[in-house]
Amino acid sequence: MPLAERPALLVLQQAGQALQTRVAADKREAMAKEIQADAKKYVEEAVPLVRERAVKLAPATIGAMLEERFTEDELKQLVALMESPVNRKFTEMGGEMHKVLVEKLVAETKAAIEPKMKALEQSVAKRLGLPLAPAGGASGAARPAKAASK
C-alpha cells in the first residue's frame, strides 16, 4: 500500500544522503543494511494497519459516495461489469501488459538514456570524491548510490 510505504521511502532517501556525508565510508554498508531492516520492519507493521483501517473506512466513505451518485440499477450494472469474465481477464492481463510496455520502452530508450545515466554517475562520483569510471563506461566505483538507493 503506497500510502503506508511512502514515508519509509522518504526516510530511506534521506538516510542515503546522510550516509554519504555523516558516516565513515567503512561503516556505510553495514549502517545502510540496518536502516533498510528498520524500514522493512516499519512497512511490515504499517501496511497491515493501514489496509485494515481502509477496509473499515471504505463503506462510510466510498460506499456513501457510490450511493449518492449512482442509482440502485447503476450500482447493479457496475457490479456486473466488475464481476464479468471480460473485466477479470483484462485485469489479469495488467501485469503482463505493463511488463511488455516496459520492455519495449527500455529497448527503445536505452541508447538515449545510457549516456545520460553514465554522465550522472560520473557527476555524482566526482561530487562524492569517488574514483571516476573509465571513459568507455560506468563501473561499480562510479555507482555511489548502492547504500543510498534504498
For each residue, the residues with C-beta under 8 A, 3 or more apart:
1: 4 5 47 50 51 54
2: 5 6
3: 6 50
4: 1 7 8 43 46 47 49 50 51
5: 1 2 8 9 43 46 47
6: 2 3 9 10
7: 4 10 11 42
8: 4 5 11 12 39 42 43 46
9: 5 6 12 13
10: 6 7 13 14
11: 7 8 14 15 39
12: 8 9 15 16 35 36 39 150
13: 9 10 16 17 148
14: 10 11 17 18
15: 11 12 18 19 32 35 148
16: 12 13 19 20 32 145 147 148 149 150
17: 13 14 20 21 148
18: 14 15 21 22 23
19: 15 16 22 23 28 31 32 35 147 148
20: 16 17 23 28 128 144 147 148
21: 17 18
22: 18 19
23: 18 19 20 27 28 31
24: 27 28
25: 28
26:
27: 23 24 30 31
28: 19 20 23 24 25 31 32 147
29: 32 33 146 147
30: 27 33 34
31: 19 23 27 28 34 35 147
32: 15 16 19 28 29 35 36 146 147 148 150
33: 29 30 36 37
34: 30 31 37 38
35: 12 15 19 31 32 38 39
36: 12 32 33 39 40 150
37: 33 34 40 41
38: 34 35 41 42
39: 8 11 12 35 36 42 43 150
40: 36 37 43 44
41: 37 38 44 45
42: 7 8 38 39 45 46
43: 4 5 8 39 40 46 47
44: 40 41 47 48
45: 41 42 48 49
46: 4 5 8 42 43 49 50
47: 1 4 5 43 44 50 51
48: 44 45 51 52
49: 4 45 46 52 53
50: 1 3 4 46 47 53 54
51: 1 4 47 48 54 55
52: 48 49 55 56
53: 49 50 56 57
54: 1 50 51 57 58
55: 51 52 58
56: 52 53 59
57: 53 54 60 61
58: 54 55 61 62 63
59: 56 62 63 64
60: 57 63 64
61: 57 58 64 65
62: 58 59 65 66
63: 58 59 60 66 67
64: 59 60 61 67 68
65: 61 62 68 69
66: 62 63 69 70 75 78
67: 63 64 70 75
68: 64 65
69: 65 66
70: 66 67 74 75 78
71: 74 75
72: 75 76
73: 76 77
74: 70 71 77 78
75: 66 67 70 71 72 78 79
76: 72 73 79 80
77: 73 74 80 81
78: 66 70 74 75 81 82
79: 75 76 82 83
80: 76 77 83 84
81: 77 78 84 87
82: 78 79 87
83: 79 80 87 88
84: 80 81 87 88
85: 88 89
86: 89 90
87: 81 82 83 84 90 91
88: 83 84 85 91 92
89: 85 86 92 93
90: 86 87 93 94
91: 87 88 94
92: 88 89 95
93: 89 90 96 97
94: 90 91 97 98
95: 92 98 99
96: 93 99 100
97: 93 94 100 101
98: 94 95 101 102
99: 95 96 102 103
100: 96 97 103 104
101: 97 98 104 105
102: 98 99 105 106
103: 99 100 106 107
104: 100 101 107 108
105: 101 102 108 109
106: 102 103 109 110
107: 103 104 110
108: 104 105
109: 105 106 112 113
110: 106 107 113 114
111: 114
112: 109 115 116
113: 109 110 116 117
114: 110 111 117 118
115: 112 118 119
116: 112 113 119 120
117: 113 114 120 121 138
118: 114 115 121 122 133 137 138
119: 115 116 122 123
120: 116 117 123 124
121: 117 118 124 125 133 138 142 143
122: 118 119 125 126 132 133 138 142
123: 119 120 126 127
124: 120 121 127 128 142 144 145
125: 121 122 128 130 131 132 133 141 142 143 144
126: 122 123 129 130 132
127: 123 124
128: 20 124 125 144
129: 126
130: 125 126 141 142 144
131: 125 141 142
132: 122 125 126 141 142
133: 118 121 122 125 137 138 139 141 142
134: 137 139
135:
136:
137: 118 133 134
138: 117 118 121 122 133 142 143
139: 133 134 142 143
140: 143
141: 125 130 131 132 133
142: 121 122 124 125 130 131 132 133 138 139
143: 121 125 138 139 140 146
144: 20 124 125 128 130 148
145: 16 124 148 149
146: 29 32 143 149
147: 16 19 20 28 29 31 32 150
148: 13 15 16 17 19 20 32 144 145
149: 16 145 146
150: 12 16 32 36 39 147
